[in-house]
Amino acid sequence: MSECEVIICEKDGKEIGLTAPAGALFLQLLKGNGYPLVCCNGKGGCGRCRLRFPDGDAPLPAPADRNALTAQELREGVRLACVHRVKKNCRIQVEFVHPRQVEAVTGFAETAVRPVVYGERASFLPEQKGCLTAQKNDRLLSEPEKYVLALDMGTTTIAAEAVSLSSLQCADNGAVVLAQVGRMNPQRAWGSDVISRIEAAGRGEGEALRRAGEEAVVSLIMEIIEKAGRLPEKICLAGNTTMEHLLLGLDASGLGQYPFHPVSLSEQHMTLSLPFPAPSSPSVCGICLLPGISAFVGADILAGLLACGFADPVDDSCRLFIDLGTNGEMAIQKGGRLICTATAAGPAFEGGASANLPGTDMVALLARLLRENKIDHSGLLCEELFEAGWQEGKLRVTQNDIRSLQTAKAAVRAGVEILMRRLEVSCGDVQEVYLAGGFGLFLDVRSAAEIGLFPPALAGKVRAVGNTSLAGAALYGGRPGYPALAKELLARAEVINLAEESGFYEKYLENMEF
């Protein structure tokens, strides 16, 4: 195979020469030579892996280029590195768009932790916004308190909390958070979505993914131990099904293709080594991984449902649970029936590559542009903005950014409507909507209703409940009867595949409009 010379022109005028085999993907060439990027790893969907060919010899635009880039950018020789291969000697400028750091949400609303014990109905806790009370570290170090260490392993972030064991065991009070930490999931280096990581594992990188996840988990555990002043009584981890498979070193290939078969959805246990400096200190710790509901409705959603009281067998109210992130998981319950589903959101709720805004800000911005008639109800930018996009200061939104969020919100809205149809309820029947995760915590509900993320009739019923995955993991490990309640919830959970639901595609198209 012939080789080509690729010259990288740096911003400071320096040039770096690389030798590449003809046919090599530019993205893999650059990532292998010290140009890391969190992206969709070859799907052409996120638009972040941008290159510029300054000598006017850019390859012809691929469909992914036309979707992600403006006409002006295409004329200037900008292309996506994930869809073009090295074919000849060339000079390039690397213009990767690095995603903003996403805040790892560790708090949960007090109303998220409903005191359901032994199947008895209990009242809601006092309604308050924000996180549970965290005690000061100086008190903890002088009077260390027993606690459960809860971990939430998400596709984008990993978070951990130390929750007072005595508060968890007291059903009449809210749980007390003693310490909390969070960080980005280092597995993002293999792609921003679960499919990218499943594919990477299939290429033989599964062990590297497992080690990266394990090291991050160990690091968070050590931070919590240092803050709490003692070892936890128990460690419980809730993650989506793919994250738990990769952490355990299980074969994840069945999660990436129809009919989506996991190796196991059962409760799992693993042992990790802890880097304590003192020889007398424990060198290992055991972790309980919560069971999952299905291939794409994982243990994190089970934990969220536990935290929001969906395991209560005598609760006849109609309630909806939505967790929006890299994936969108939803569940609805009434009269003992619990129906769950999921839809892929991709990087849309993390903001577009051009705007590089958090998804919550994108929702608010699009609602504003809609009110100002800068976009119409079909999502089309007005004529004077169509080619270059909307810009204000450093913020810029292109037509592709709008379409990306538009398709994600259409899938979520269609999923909600399909769930309500399956349960034969209307918006009027739904009494509460729990919006979980960091997206829900910072979302402006009015703006979300304006762009059609959920039916407007539900807007007044939405409650942001924070990281319910952490709350549920803590309850599972520290409140009596919760593992049994989880088993009951799993036994009655009905999982539907939206793609197989009659009318889903029509609802999806219908909800594309703002």
C-alpha positions, -999 to 999 in steps of 0.1 A, spaced: 0 0 0 14 34 -10 20 61 17 11 98 16 24 128 35 -1 148 55 12 182 67 -7 197 97 -6 235 97 -7 247 134 -21 281 144 13 293 154 27 287 119 44 255 128 40 225 105 39 189 115 44 161 90 27 127 93 31 97 71 -2 78 65 -12 48 44 -34 57 15 -70 51 25 -66 59 62 -94 79 78 -83 114 87 -100 111 121 -82 79 131 -49 93 119 -53 125 140 -66 108 171 -36 84 169 -12 112 168 -22 133 198 -53 151 186 -80 137 209 -117 144 203 -149 134 219 -172 128 189 -196 104 173 -166 84 160 -173 81 123 -211 85 120 -209 120 106 -236 132 130 -220 155 155 -200 177 131 -171 182 156 -142 166 137 -136 196 113 -106 199 90 -97 227 66 -78 222 34 -61 256 29 -47 249 -5 -80 246 -23 -77 209 -28 -105 197 -5 -122 165 -14 -158 167 -28 -183 172 1 -199 140 14 -235 140 25 -224 143 61 -204 174 53 -234 190 37 -256 182 67 -231 195 93 -215 225 76 -227 257 60 -223 264 23 -197 291 32 -177 265 52 -178 240 24 -166 267 -1 -137 275 23 -126 238 22 -139 226 56 -147 189 58 -154 163 84 -124 141 93 -146 110 100 -159 106 65 -128 114 44 -97 93 38 -61 102 29 -57 98 -9 -28 120 -17 -2 143 -2 -20 172 14 -19 201 39 -47 204 65 -56 226 95 -72 208 124 -103 227 136 -118 202 160 -148 215 179 -143 202 215 -176 198 234 -180 219 266 -175 202 299 -208 188 312 -215 193 348 -219 160 367 -251 164 386 -248 148 420 -277 163 439 -313 151 439 -345 169 450 -358 159 484 -391 150 467 -373 124 447 -367 102 477 -401 89 486 -402 68 518 -418 36 504 -410 7 529 -425 -28 528 -451 -19 504 -468 6 526 -479 40 512 -462 69 528 -466 106 522 -443 128 501 -415 146 518 -417 184 521 -414 199 487 -381 217 483 -359 225 453 -322 217 450 -300 191 466 -303 173 499 -285 189 529 -248 181 529 -230 182 562 -197 201 566 -166 180 560 -149 192 593 -177 176 613 -174 144 593 -137 141 599 -140 145 636 -172 123 639 -172 100 609 -207 87 601 -217 54 585 -228 58 550 -237 41 517 -216 51 487 -239 55 456 -224 57 421 -241 68 389 -221 57 358 -236 76 328 -225 77 292 -212 113 297 -205 117 334 -198 96 365 -210 109 399 -208 96 435 -224 105 468 -220 94 504 -255 92 519 -259 88 557 -270 52 565 -290 63 595 -310 88 574 -317 61 547 -329 37 574 -354 62 588 -383 61 564 -399 93 578 -370 116 569 -351 126 537 -317 111 530 -288 132 541 -259 136 516 -225 138 534 -202 142 504 -205 143 466 -181 142 436 -184 139 399 -164 140 366 -166 133 330 -166 97 319 -132 90 304 -147 64 281 -159 94 260 -125 91 243 -140 61 224 -171 81 214 -199 102 229 -226 76 226 -230 40 236 -230 26 201 -196 41 194 -183 24 225 -199 -9 217 -182 -8 183 -149 1 199 -152 -29 222 -159 -51 192 -127 -39 176 -107 -53 205 -107 -22 227 -130 -36 254 -103 -41 279 -91 -5 275 -127 7 280 -131 -15 311 -98 -1 326 -108 35 319 -141 30 336 -127 11 365 -100 37 372 -126 65 372 -148 46 396 -119 39 419 -108 76 418 -143 87 428 -145 61 456 -112 74 470 -124 110 469 -156 101 488 -136 81 514 -113 111 520 -142 135 523 -163 112 545 -135 102 568 -142 65 568 -149 35 545 -185 30 532 -207 3 546 -218 -6 511 -212 6 475 -240 5 450 -236 15 413 -264 22 388 -256 27 352 -271 22 318 -268 -14 305 -239 -7 282 -219 11 308 -224 -18 333 -214 -43 306 -182 -24 298 -173 -20 334 -178 -57 341 -159 -67 309 -190 -84 295 -195 -88 257 -215 -58 247 -220 -67 211 -255 -79 216 -265 -44 227 -255 -28 195 -277 -47 170 -313 -60 168 -328 -77 188 -305 -62 214 -297 -90 238 -276 -82 270 -254 -108 285 -272 -102 318 -296 -78 334 -293 -93 369 -277 -77 399 -239 -81 396 -210 -79 420 -174 -69 414 -143 -63 434 -119 -33 429 -85 -27 443 -81 5 462 -47 24 463 -44 29 501 -9 38 510 -10 21 545 -4 -17 544 -30 -22 571 -57 -5 552 -82 -26 531 -69 -30 496 -102 -41 479 -138 -31 480 -169 -48 468 -195 -31 445 -231 -41 439 -243 -32 404 -280 -27 403 -301 -48 379 -314 -34 346 -348 -35 330 -338 -40 294 -309 -35 269 -317 2 267 -336 9 299 -309 2 324 -302 1 361 -300 39 363 -336 41 352 -346 14 377 -329 34 404 -347 65 393 -380 48 394 -373 35 429 -363 70 440 -395 85 426 -418 60 443 -428 39 412 -423 8 433 -452 17 455 -477 -11 449 -508 8 462 -502 41 444 -529 44 417 -518 79 404 -506 83 368 -470 95 367 -445 99 340 -407 96 344 -383 111 317 -345 110 318 -329 129 290 -292 127 282 -273 109 255 -302 85 255 -338 94 264 -355 69 287 -391 72 297 -416 53 319 -453 57 327 -473 41 355 -509 38 365 -530 11 383 -501 -12 388 -489 -11 352 -455 2 344 -444 7 307 -409 17 298 -391 27 266 -360 45 252 -350 65 223 -316 76 210 -309 113 215 -272 113 206 -253 146 212 -283 168 205 -291 176 242 -254 185 247 -258 213 222 -246 217 186 -210 217 174 -213 252 161 -230 268 191 -213 244 215 -240 252 241 -254 229 267 -286 213 255 -307 232 280 -294 265 267 -301 253 231 -337 247 241 -341 282 256 -324 298 226 -346 280 200 -377 290 219 -365 326 218 -357 324 180 -392 310 175 -408 339 194 -386 364 174 -396 347 141 -360 339 134 -371 303 128 -405 291 117 -425 262 131 -408 238 107 -375 247 122 -363 266 92 -341 297 97 -354 329 81 -339 337 47 -313 361 58 -299 336 84 -303 304 64 -268 302 49 -246 316 77 -268 307 106 -278 329 136 -249 345 156 -247 367 187 -213 374 200 -195 340 201 -227 320 200 -237 306 167 -265 283 157 -267 267 122 -295 250 105 -279 216 113 -278 224 150 -315 231 149 -323 200 130 -302 179 154 -322 190 184 -354 190 165 -351 153 156 -342 143 192 -371 162 207 -395 148 181 -384 112 191 -388 120 228 -423 137 223 -434 108 202 -422 83 228 -442 101 255 -473 101 234 -469 64 226 -465 55 263 -497 75 271 -515 57 243 -504 23 255 -517 30 290 -548 46 276 -544 79 294 -545 115 284 -524 145 295 -553 153 319 -548 120 336 -511 124 342 -507 139 376 -469 144 378 -440 143 354 -405 137 369 -377 151 348 -345 134 359 -308 141 353 -287 172 347 -308 182 316 -340 182 336 -324 200 366 -314 230 344 -342 230 318 -365 259 314 -398 240 313 -417 268 295 -392 269 267 -393 231 264 -430 232 260 -427 260 235 -406 239 212 -427 208 217 -403 186 238 -434 174 256 -471 182 253 -479 218 266 -507 204 288 -480 186 309 -458 217 314 -474 227 347 -469 191 361 -431 188 354 -408 185 384 -370 185 381 -357 158 405 -320 158 398 -298 127 398 -324 101 407 -299 73 397 -278 82 427 -308 85 449 -321 51 439 -287 34 443 -284 48 478 -319 36 487 -311 1 472 -281 -2 494 -293 14 526 -331 13 530 -347 -20 542 -369 -37 517 -357 -18 486 -340 -47 468 -372 -66 471 -392 -36 458 -368 -35 429 -375 -71 421 -412 -65 421 -408 -34 399 -387 -54 374 -413 -82 373 -441 -59 362 -421 -36 339 -433 -38 303 -407 -27 278 -417 -15 243 -396 -9 212 -408 24 198 -397 15 163 -421 -15 164 -450 6 177 -478 13 153 -480 50 144 -446 59 160 -431 71 127 -462 93 120 -460 108 155 -423 114 151 -429 133 118 -458 152 133 -437 163 163 -408 175 142 -424 209 141 -419 235 169 
